[in-house]
Amino acid sequence: MEREKKRIVSFDLDMTLLDHKTWKIPESAMEAVELLRRDSVIVVGSGRNMDLALSVEYRDQIRPDAIIHMNGTRVTVKGKTLYEHIMDKERLRRLLAYGEERGIALGVSMENGDYYTAPEVVERMDLLRWGETSRRFEDPWKLMEMPVRTLVYVGGPENVAELEAHFPEFKFPLFSGKMGADVVEKEASKAEGLKRLCQYYGMELGQTAAFGDSMNDYEIVSLAGIGIAMGNAVEELKTIADYVTDAVDQDGVWNACRHFGWI
């Protein structure tokens, strides 16, 4: 059946499918996904690990055929791992040491706790964004004993240029709200994940489409046959997209799918 599909359509989750104002996927977006499923491979391409507790609700609601997790550092098809990349330990050590020394929040949240340098910065940003915080902070150096794929920088855009200058082997794509960024080794990306899925499904890049809203979608939106930026996307993404649709809370996914005649 998969060989009969016409295209691969990849969706970012946060603020592309998932509206952070309601923490729900709009009904129109879910209807579009269900209609697309008839002749398209449905992919979630996210900065999240979609198998963790905070994300499985959305994963199970969308029921994707494949997932590009954590900015391409893990790719799964129907739950089976197609590709996996673990962060270099020496690079991880240097990041943690720099964050600790400079008071910059770098780390990751897992099911068993939140592992960040400068936890006070994380709490402050939580209060700014959501008005509350419920973190369970753990020693970030425990990450050295774990398989880490990506990290998160928590803070405003002011520290990103500094991090990029000190760590040229990493990318720091800002979130659309510019209150944090993913921390990804340069060899990994959602775009590379899409290439791997094209190979798996026997399709060309010209048969792909990718929806996104933030800078970690820049490469996949650039690479896909049709790159679509949400109306709420950062301006840099809108500039390189083939099409700019409406915002996540204004039926953006549905309207784009209708525009291209997919549904």
Buried (B, 14 or more C-beta within 10 A) or exposed (E): EEEEBEBBBBBBBBBBBBBBEEEBBBEBBBBBBEBBBEEBBBBBBBBBBBBBEEBEEBBEBBEBBBBBBBBBBBBBBEEEEBBEBEBEEEBBEBBBEBBBEBEBBBBBBBEEBBBBBBBEBBBBBBEEBEEEBEEEBBEBBEBEEBEBBBBBBBBBBEBBEEBEEEBEEBBBBBBBBBBBBBBBBEEBBBBBBBBBBBEBBEBEEEBBBBBBBBBBBBBBBBBBBBBBBBBBBBEBBBEEBBBBBBBBBBBBBBBBBBEBEBB
